Amino acid sequence: MKFRQTILACSIAASLAAVSGAAAASGFALIEQSASGLGNAYAGGAASAEDASTIFFNPAGMSRLQGKQIAVAVHAIKPSAKLSNNASVPAALQPTVGGTGGDAGSLAPVPNGYFAMEINPQTRFGLGINAPFGLQTEYDANWIGRFQAIKSKIQTVNLNPSLSYRVSDFMSIGAGISYQRITGDLTSAINYSAAAFTAGGAPLLGAIGGPGKEGVTTISGSDSAWGYNFGVLLNPSAQTRVGLAYRSTIQYNLTGSASFTNRPALLAAAIPDGPVSLAIKMPDTFSASVFHQLNDKWDVMADLNWTGWNVFQQLKVDRANGANLTTVQENWRNTWRVSIGANHHYNEQWTARAGLAYDQTPTSDAFHTARIPDADRTWLSLGGQYKPAKESALDFGYAHLFVNNASINQAVAGAGTLNGTYSNSVDILSAQYTRSF
């Protein structure tokens, strides 16, 4: 019966993951994989191994768990991205200029579910269901940058079965495979007037009705792919743990369709609906963490995380016949994230947490786009844990991310130039229920 409840909880988490899509780590990564870690800004993630969420951060950490355990968490992530216009240039032949788009961020839930069980004194099995990547930005439909972006949405669901093995009291190892599903939707306005003038000059422009003709293009696609992760947990002393963990890249080749609204009949052959494809690689990550128990009351932890974002150099969408539909240069770079944290144990039931982190952006001012107006961010996190009984725990946490301003100067043929500065921030509220049996 308990096993059925575990599978049901993980299934619910997987269903919820399909509606998540709010990036809070740099780029469009989601580090929010547990509420127990949020209060420490995920410091010590690969070494803490407090509960079954270690399946994501370092599968070797399952060696610290006894019996069976489930952990289910949900995170409410609210990013904010507001543009202050500087010297933007409207799209050619479009008399409607539009505003600054409002707040491109929106509240989104991001859930995770984990199950771990002891096979024998040395071996553990675990299953994680989560969303490692996600993004959603959406502007007012008639804003000045609508020809560059209106809505951008990336969703992932990751199934991650794992094993750990205790080699000795000093060392445990762990590894897992990931089956990951991705879906993506990109919408923007399309400038039919500029397209007609480029293709046929003033005669074709006049034939479709002159300036001001526009519609919306929607590009949708999906794919599934495999990856892997592994880690090691070292115990130099009874009070200290060191964790090293790696997650692989995942190569996607999304296939889907492109569609166009309000398209003039004379442009139907030149701009048809039809199948499209998009190749994209998710980055690999490496983490080095340390956890140290100072005494019965205090724990301290730290984490250094590297992400290989240089695999994302362009967003290139091609038609089935090989013709390019759109290409946006991204030129992302690898990033580092550093964090520190502390726990204070008031008693056997109550624990307080705090954490601080600095997270680099993979983007640069020269290549900022309206779809991902990212910037460096500083995390300030608080949280706690309440244990109503020995076998259960309730974790909760809150983090505010102070995000640097991001400058943009993006010029696209037929779409105008978007020039200004984004004011960004992120708020995260998380809760988690963990039960051992």
N, C-alpha and C positions, 0 to 999 in steps of 0.2 A: 504493500500500500504506500509506504514512504517513497519507494522507488518511483511509483507512478506519479506521486505528487512532485517529485524532483523533475521528471520528464515534462510534466505539465507546466511547471514554473519556467523551465528553459524554453518551452514552446511559446509561452506568452512573451518571454523576452525577445525571441526571434521575431515574432509578429510585430512587436513594438519597434524593433530595430529598423523595420522597413519604412517607418514614418520619420525616422530621425534624419537630421541633416544640418547641423550647426557646428561649424569648426570652431574650436576654442584653443587648441594648440596651433603652432605656426602652420602656414599653408592651409591644407584642409585635413590635417590629421586630428584624431580625437584621442587624447590621452586619458579622457574621463572613462576609465574602465573599472572603477570601484569608488564607492563613497568613503570607504575606510581610508583610502589614500588621499582623497581630496583635501582633508584637513591639514595634511602635511605638504601640500602642493606637489604630491607624488614623489617627495624626497624618499630615497631608500627603497624605491619600488621593486627593484630586483633582489633586495636583501631582506625586506621586512617579513614577507611570507606569513602574515597574520591570519589569512583566511584563503578560501578557494580562488579568489581573484588572482592569486599568484600564478595561476594557469596562464594568464596573459603576460604578466610582467616577467616571470621566470618560472618555468614549469618545475625546475629542480626544487623550488620551495615547497612543493606538495609533500616532500619528505618530512616536514614538520607537522603535518596534519594527521590526526588519528581518526579511525573509524570512517564514517561518511559525513560529508558536509555539503550544504547548498548555500549559495550566496546570490541574492538577487538585488540589483540596484537600479535606480532610475535617476537621471540627471536632467534638470531643467536648465537649459543653456540659452541665455539671451544676449546675443551680440548686438552691437550698435555700430552703424557706419553711415555718417552723414557728410555729404559733400558741401564744401564752401566754394562756390564758383569763382574763378579768377579771371581768365580771359578765354573761355571756351568759344569755339567757332561753330555755329550751327551747321547742320548737314546741308550740302548743296541742293538748291531748288526746293527747299522745305521752308515755307513761310512760318510754320509753327515752331517756335524756339523751344518752349517747355521750361520747366523749373529744374530744381536740383535733385529731384527724385525721392525726397523724403528720407526716412530711415531704411536703409537696405537690409538691416538685420531683423530677425524675427525669432520669437520664442519657439524652441523645439525640444522635445523629449529625446533623450539618448539612454536606452536601457542596456543592461548587461546581465547575464545569468551564468553561474558556474556550478559544477558538481564535481566533487572529488571523493574518491573512495580508496581505502586501504586494501590492497590485494594480499600482501604479506608484510612482515615487519620491514622489509627493504623496499618494496615496490608500491607505487600509487598510480591510479588511473584518474584522469580528469577530462572534463568536457567544458569548454567555454563557448558561449554564444554572445557575440558583441558586434559593435560597429566601429572598426578602427579608423575609418575615414568618412567624412561627411561635410557637406557644404550646402548652404542655401542663402543666396542674396536675391532680393527682389525690389525693384524700383517702381515708382509710379509709371504707368504705361506711356505717358506722354512727356517724360522728362527729356532734358536736353541730350542726354547720352543714350537715348533709347535705341539708336542705330548700332550701338556697341554692346549693349546688354540691357535686358529687362529682368529676366529671371535666370538664375543658375542654380542647379540642384544636383548634387551627387549623393547617393546613398549606397552604403555597403552593409552586408550581413556576413559575418565570419563565423564558421564552425571550426573549432580548434580542439580536437581530441589530443591528449598528451599523456606521457608516461614519465615518472621519475623513479630514480633508483638511488638508494643510500649506499654509496661505495664504502664509507667508513664514517666514524663519528666526525671526522674532519671534513668530508666532502660528499655532496650529493650532486647528481647530474639529472637533467631532464630534457625532453625533446617532444615536439608535436608537429602535426601537419595542419595546414589551414585550407579549407575550402571556402572561397570567398566569392560572393555574388555582388555585382555592381550594376546600378542603373543610373542613368544621367539624363537630364533635360536642360537644354539651353534655348532660351528664347531671346529674340531681339527684333527691333523694327527693321524693315527692309525698305530701302529708298528706290521705289520703282521709277521715279522721275529721273534720278541720276543714272540709273541703269539704262533707261531708254535713251537718254541723251548720249551716253557713252557708246551705245550700240548703233544708233541711227541718227544722231544729231537732232537739230530742231524739228525736222519732219516727224520723226518717231515720237519725240517728246510731245508734240502737238496732237498726234494721233491717239495717245493714251489719256489726253486731258490736261497736259501741261504740268507745271510745278504743283507740289503738294500731294502727289500720289504716293502713298505708303501703305504697308501692311505689316504683318508679323510673321516671322519665320520661326518654326519650332523644330529643333533637332533632338531626337530621342534615341537612346541606345542602351544595350545591356550586354553583359557577358559574365562568365564564371571562370575562375582560374584557381590554381593551386600554389601554395607556398609552404614554408616551414619555419619553425623557431626552435631554439635550444638554449640551454643555460647551465650554469654551474653555481652551486652555493657552497661557500667555504665557511668553516667555523673555527677561526683561529683560537677562540676561547669560548667559554660558556656565555660570556656577555657580548660577544662581537660576531657579526655575520658579514660576509662580503659576497655580493652577487654580481655575476656577469651574465648578460643575456643578449641574444641576437634574434632579430626577425628578418626574414628574407624579403627581397623584392617580389612583386607579383605583376606579371605582364598580362594586360588585358587587350583584347581586340574587340571593342564594342561594335555591334551591328544594330542598325535600326533604320530610321526614316527621317526625311526632311519634308516639311510641308509649309505651304505659304498661303496666307489669307489675303483677300482683296486684290488678287493679282490680275492686272489687265489682260484681256484675252490675247492681245498682240505679243505679250511676253511669256505666254504659257509654254511655248516650245523652248525658249531660251532659259527659263527658270522653272523647270518642272518639279513636281513632287517626285519622291523616289527614295530608294534605299541608299544608305550612307554607312560609312565605317569610320572608326576612330581608334587608333592605337594609343594606349597610355600605360605607363608603368608606375606602380606604386613604389615608394622608396623603401630601402632597408633601414633598419635601426640597430644601434648598439648601445647598451646601457651598462654602466658600472656603478654599483651602489654599495653603501656601507650602513649598517645598523649597529648601534652600540647602546647597551643598557648601563647607564651610569650608576644607578642604584635601584632600590625597589620603587622609587617614585618617578624617576626620570629616564627617558630614552631620547637619544639624538640620532639623526640620520641625514644622509646626503646622497646626491645622485648626479651623475654626469651622463647625458644622453646625446648621441649623435644620430642625425637623420640624413640619408643620402638623397636629398631633393634634387641633385643635379640631373637625375633621370628625367625631369620634367622640363624640357627645353622649348616645346611648342605644343599648341593645341591645334591639331590639323585634322580637318574633317574632309573626307573624300567621297565622291559618288561611286556607285558600283562599277562604272565604266573607267574608273581611274582618274577622272577629272576632279580637280580640287574645288571644293565648295567654299571653304574658308580656312585660313591659317592665321593664328595669333602667336607671335613670338613671346615666350614666357621667360626663358633664360634663368631658371631658378638655380640656386646655389645650395650647397650643403649647409646644415645648421647645427648649432649646439644649444642644449638646454641644461642649465645648472640649477639645482635646488637644494635647500637645507630645511630641516624640520625638527620638531621636538614633540614628545608626548609627556604629559604629567598624569600619573595615576593617583587620583584622590583616594580611592579605595578599590575593593574588588569589583565594584559595579560601575564606577564612573572614571572615564579617562578624557582628558582635554588634549587637543591637538592644535598645532600652529605650523605654518610653513611659508617659505618665501622662495620664489623662483624667477629666473630670467630666461626668456625664450626668444631666440633669434628668428627673424623672418627669412624665408628663402628668396624673397622678392627684393628688387631694387627700384629706386625712384624712376630710373630710365625705362623700366618695363612694367610698371604698375598698370593693371587693367581694372576696369569697372567690375568685372566678375569677381575678382579676389583682391580687394584693396587692403592687403595685409601689411603689418608693420611689427617691429620688435615689441615685446610685451613683458611686463613685470607682474608676477602673481603675488597676491597677498591672501593667504588662506587661513581659515579657522574651522575647527570641527570638534567632534567628540564621539564618545561611544558610551552606551548604557547597556549593561548586561542584566536583564530581568531575571535570568537564571543561568546556571553554569553552562548549559548547552546552547544558549541563544544570545544574540547581540544585535543591537540597533545602532547603526552608524549614521552620522549626519555631518554635513560640511557645507561651507560657503566660501566662495572665492571671488574676488574682484580682480580683473585683469586691467591694468593701466597700459593701454596700447598707445604707442607713439603715433603722431600724425603721419599720414601717408600722402605724399605729393603725387599727382598724376598729370601727365601731359601726353595723352594717347591720341594720335592722329590716324584715322582710317579713311581710305579713299571712299567717297560717297557718304561717309558717316560723320564728317566733321571732326573737330578736335575737342577733346574733353580735357580741360585744364583747371586745376584747383587743388584743394587739400581736403583729405578725409579726416574727420575726428572720430576715433574709434574707441570702443571699450567692450568688455564682456563681463557678464555676471553669471555665476554658476551656483545652483543650489542642488544638493544631492542627498539621497537617503538610501540606506541599504539594510536588508534583513539577512542575517546569517544564522543558520541552525545546524548543529552537529547531532548525530544520532548513531 
